[in-house]
Amino acid sequence: MASFKKKKSGHQAQIAIQGVREAKTFATKAEAVAWAAERETQIRKNKSAGVDVTKTCGDAFDQYGKQVSVRKKNTRWEITRLAALGREVFAGRLLRDIPVAEVTTAMIGEWRDKRLNEDKVAGSTINRDLNLLSNVFSIAKKEWQWVAASPTSGVRRPKNPAPRDRPITQDEVERIVLASGFNEMPTQQVKQRVGVAFLFAIETAMRAGEICGLATEDVNGAVASLYDTKNGTARQVPLSRRALELIGLLASRAPGESLFALSASSLDANFRKIKKAACIDGLTFHDTRHEAITRLAKKLDVLELARMVGHRDLRMLMIYYNETAANLAMKLT
């Protein structure tokens, strides 16, 4: 049974159950009572389920990285993110040092609130981290028996911010092209290829990584075949006459080489420089996908558009379709 003591620093809760002894101090007695009740319940569940209470979150993160993350497309991101999460402070301790069986819903909730209110982290970022933690704890429960129940299951998720709504004006397109040095002639410089990639993205709705990964032999006639996509599903993209013209202005590459001769990091770094030189704020390369889908929606029906851009959920098109009310009003006249 739990016991409680009034101290200068607050109210201390002490539990001693099934060989486990713990103590924690809270600002109010109500918080102390709630924590004690939750921990005692958790300890009973762990003991009855035969949970290995010696394994820490660091052990879980390491094993998840070796057994699960390694099979995913975003392996590097997950392993890097798990290492960063391990350095987060939960209830006064580094998360990676806390036994998996001791992590509670309340601890994760406190961490969420701190990230939201003190660190000013976006809700979407916190939700990505919660999804990753949820996957780790689920595997730890189902396959490794390191925890009786996932502590993330009852955690309230923050609201995601509204989707980006950043149309690209024709003036901005022209300024980006001018700053890149592209002049409708065969490209010679990296910045010029970035300018071509920018125009090509608006024509095709391809993501930056898909453009950088496009090899010479992946273009056959008026079709580009993509094998390395964000959702892991290969797709074929029809190419407009303008898209083919842009490809024709790139230097010829040997089979297997990148058509644009750009890495994702090179594209990003150079696009930032071009954008700065063009005196354009608040624009990202990914905004070309929004712009492309908005333009393509005038030429293709919904199913054709979804197939071209790789959206299996038609609701995603509403996120990327950014036509202005003024342009829609012109259609009604």
C-alpha positions in Angstrom: 0.0 0.0 0.0 1.2 3.5 -0.8 2.1 6.0 1.9 2.4 9.8 1.7 4.5 12.4 3.5 4.2 16.2 3.5 7.6 17.8 2.8 8.9 21.3 2.1 9.2 20.5 -1.6 5.6 19.1 -1.8 4.0 15.7 -1.2 6.0 12.5 -1.4 4.4 9.2 -2.4 6.1 6.0 -1.5 5.1 2.6 -2.8 6.4 -0.9 -1.8 4.7 -3.7 -3.8 5.9 -7.1 -4.9 9.6 -6.3 -4.2 9.5 -2.9 -5.9 10.1 0.2 -3.9 9.8 3.7 -5.4 9.3 7.3 -4.1 8.4 10.5 -5.9 7.5 14.0 -4.8 4.7 16.1 -6.3 3.3 19.6 -5.9 0.0 18.4 -4.6 -1.2 15.3 -2.7 -3.8 14.5 -5.4 -0.9 14.2 -8.0 1.0 11.9 -5.5 -2.1 9.7 -5.0 -2.7 9.4 -8.7 0.9 8.5 -9.5 1.0 5.9 -6.7 -2.2 4.2 -7.9 -1.0 4.1 -11.5 2.4 2.7 -10.6 1.0 0.0 -8.3 -1.4 -1.1 -11.0 1.4 -1.1 -13.6 3.7 -3.1 -11.4 1.0 -5.7 -10.7 0.3 -6.0 -14.5 4.0 -6.4 -15.2 4.5 -9.1 -12.6 1.5 -11.1 -13.6 2.4 -10.9 -17.3 6.0 -12.1 -16.7 7.5 -8.8 -18.0 11.3 -8.4 -18.0 11.5 -5.3 -15.7 15.3 -5.0 -16.2 15.1 -3.7 -19.8 15.4 0.0 -20.3 14.0 2.2 -23.1 17.5 2.5 -24.4 17.6 -1.3 -24.8 14.2 -1.1 -26.6 15.3 1.7 -28.9 18.5 -0.2 -29.8 16.7 -3.5 -30.5 13.9 -1.8 -32.4 16.5 -0.1 -34.6 18.2 -3.4 -35.4 15.1 -5.5 -35.9 12.4 -3.1 -37.2 13.8 0.2 -38.4 16.4 -1.5 -40.6 13.6 -2.9 -42.8 12.0 0.5 -43.4 12.6 3.1 -46.0 13.3 5.8 -43.4 15.8 3.7 -41.4 18.2 6.5 -40.8 15.5 9.0 -39.6 14.1 6.5 -37.1 17.4 5.5 -35.6 18.5 9.1 -35.3 15.2 10.1 -33.8 15.2 7.3 -31.3 18.6 8.4 -30.2 17.3 11.9 -29.7 14.3 10.7 -27.8 16.5 8.7 -25.5 18.1 12.0 -24.5 14.8 13.6 -23.6 14.1 14.0 -19.8 11.1 12.2 -18.5 10.3 12.7 -14.8 13.8 13.9 -14.1 15.6 11.0 -15.9 16.9 10.4 -19.4 14.3 8.3 -21.2 16.8 5.8 -22.4 17.8 5.1 -18.7 14.2 4.4 -17.6 13.1 0.7 -17.5 10.4 0.2 -20.2 8.0 -1.2 -17.5 8.3 2.0 -15.5 7.2 4.4 -18.3 3.7 5.7 -17.6 1.1 7.5 -19.6 1.4 10.4 -17.1 5.1 10.7 -17.8 4.6 10.8 -21.6 1.7 13.3 -21.1 4.0 15.6 -19.1 6.7 15.4 -21.8 4.1 16.2 -24.5 3.0 19.3 -22.6 6.5 20.5 -22.0 7.3 20.1 -25.7 4.2 22.0 -26.7 4.1 24.8 -24.1 7.8 25.4 -23.2 9.8 24.2 -26.1 7.2 25.4 -28.6 7.4 22.3 -30.8 4.8 21.9 -33.5 2.0 19.4 -32.8 2.8 17.5 -36.0 6.4 16.9 -34.8 5.2 15.7 -31.4 2.7 13.3 -33.1 5.5 11.8 -35.3 7.5 11.2 -32.2 4.5 9.7 -30.4 3.8 7.4 -33.4 7.4 6.2 -33.2 7.3 5.6 -29.5 3.9 3.8 -29.8 5.5 1.4 -32.4 8.4 0.7 -30.1 6.3 0.1 -27.0 3.8 -2.1 -29.0 6.7 -4.3 -30.2 8.1 -4.4 -26.7 4.7 -5.6 -25.4 3.8 -8.1 -28.2 7.1 -9.6 -29.1 9.6 -9.0 -26.3 7.4 -9.0 -23.2 9.2 -6.0 -21.7 5.9 -4.2 -20.8 2.4 -5.3 -20.0 0.7 -2.5 -21.8 1.8 0.4 -24.1 2.0 3.6 -22.1 1.3 5.6 -25.2 -2.2 4.1 -25.8 -4.0 6.6 -23.6 -1.9 9.7 -24.5 -3.9 12.6 -26.0 -2.4 13.7 -29.3 -1.9 17.4 -30.1 -3.8 18.9 -33.0 -1.8 19.0 -36.2 -1.3 22.5 -37.7 -3.3 23.4 -40.8 -1.8 22.2 -44.1 0.4 24.6 -46.0 -1.4 26.8 -48.4 1.4 28.6 -50.3 0.7 29.1 -54.0 3.6 30.0 -56.2 3.0 33.1 -58.4 4.2 33.3 -62.0 6.4 36.3 -60.9 8.1 34.1 -58.3 8.6 31.3 -60.9 10.3 33.8 -63.2 12.5 35.2 -60.4 13.6 31.7 -59.3 14.5 30.8 -62.9 16.4 34.1 -63.3 18.3 33.6 -60.1 19.2 30.1 -61.1 20.8 31.3 -64.3 18.7 29.0 -66.4 18.0 30.6 -69.8 16.3 27.8 -71.9 19.7 26.7 -73.1 21.6 23.4 -72.2 22.6 23.6 -68.6 26.2 23.9 -67.5 26.0 24.7 -63.8 24.5 23.1 -60.7 22.3 26.2 -60.0 20.9 25.9 -63.6 20.0 22.3 -63.0 18.2 23.3 -59.8 16.2 25.8 -61.8 15.3 23.1 -64.3 14.3 20.8 -61.4 12.1 23.5 -60.0 10.2 23.9 -63.3 10.1 20.1 -63.8 8.5 19.7 -60.4 5.8 22.2 -61.2 5.1 20.2 -64.4 5.1 16.7 -62.9 4.3 17.1 -59.1 7.3 14.9 -58.3 8.9 15.3 -54.9 12.5 16.5 -54.6 13.8 13.0 -53.7 12.0 11.5 -56.7 13.5 14.0 -59.1 17.0 13.5 -57.6 16.6 9.7 -57.9 15.4 9.8 -61.5 18.0 7.9 -63.7 18.5 8.3 -67.4 16.9 4.9 -68.3 13.8 5.7 -66.1 12.5 8.0 -68.8 11.0 6.1 -71.7 9.2 8.3 -74.2 6.7 10.5 -72.4 6.7 8.4 -69.2 9.0 8.5 -66.2 9.1 5.4 -64.0 9.7 6.1 -60.3 10.9 3.2 -58.1 12.0 5.0 -55.0 9.0 6.9 -53.7 7.9 8.3 -50.3 5.2 5.6 -49.8 7.4 2.8 -51.2 5.0 2.2 -54.1 6.5 2.5 -57.6 4.5 4.6 -60.1 4.7 5.9 -63.6 4.4 9.6 -64.2 3.2 11.0 -67.6 5.4 13.8 -68.9 4.1 16.9 -70.6 5.7 18.4 -73.6 7.3 21.1 -71.4 8.7 18.4 -69.0 10.3 16.6 -72.0 11.8 19.9 -73.2 13.3 20.5 -69.8 14.9 17.0 -69.8 16.3 17.7 -73.2 18.2 20.7 -71.8 20.1 18.6 -69.3 23.5 17.2 -70.1 23.4 13.6 -71.2 24.2 11.0 -68.6 25.3 7.4 -68.7 22.7 4.7 -67.8 22.4 4.4 -64.1 23.4 8.0 -63.4 21.1 10.6 -62.0 19.3 12.5 -64.8 19.6 15.8 -63.0 23.0 15.0 -61.4 21.7 16.4 -58.1 21.6 14.9 -54.6 18.7 15.8 -52.2 21.1 17.9 -50.0 22.6 19.7 -53.0 19.1 20.5 -54.4 18.0 21.8 -51.0 21.1 23.9 -50.3 21.2 25.5 -53.8 17.4 26.2 -53.8 17.8 28.1 -50.6 20.5 30.2 -52.1 18.5 30.8 -55.3 15.4 31.7 -53.3 17.5 34.2 -51.2 18.9 35.8 -54.4 15.4 36.1 -55.8 14.2 37.8 -52.6 11.5 35.3 -52.0 10.4 34.4 -48.5 8.2 31.5 -47.1 8.7 29.2 -50.1 9.9 25.6 -50.0 10.8 23.3 -52.8 7.9 21.0 -51.7 5.5 23.9 -52.5 6.0 23.0 -56.1 4.0 19.8 -55.5 1.1 21.9 -54.2 1.4 24.2 -57.2 1.6 21.3 -59.7 -1.4 19.5 -58.3 -3.4 22.7 -58.4 -2.5 23.2 -62.0 -3.0 19.6 -63.0 -6.4 19.5 -61.5 -7.5 21.7 -64.4 -6.5 19.1 -66.9 -7.0 15.7 -65.2 -10.0 14.2 -63.4 -9.6 13.2 -59.7 -8.7 9.5 -60.3 -6.2 10.4 -63.1 -4.6 13.0 -60.9 -4.3 10.7 -57.9 -2.7 8.0 -60.0 -0.2 10.5 -61.4 0.9 12.0 -58.1 0.8 8.7 -56.1 -2.0 9.4 -53.7 -4.0 6.3 -52.7 -6.2 8.4 -50.4 -8.2 10.9 -52.5 -8.6 13.1 -49.4 -4.9 13.9 -49.7 -5.6 15.8 -52.9 -7.6 18.3 -50.9 -4.5 19.1 -48.8 -2.4 19.8 -51.9 -5.1 21.5 -54.0 -4.5 25.2 -53.3 -6.5 27.1 -55.9 -7.5 30.6 -54.8 -11.1 31.7 -54.3 -10.5 34.5 -56.7 -9.6 32.0 -59.5 -12.5 29.8 -58.7 -14.8 32.9 -58.9 -13.6 33.6 -62.4 -14.8 30.1 -63.4 -18.3 31.0 -62.2 -18.6 34.1 -64.4 
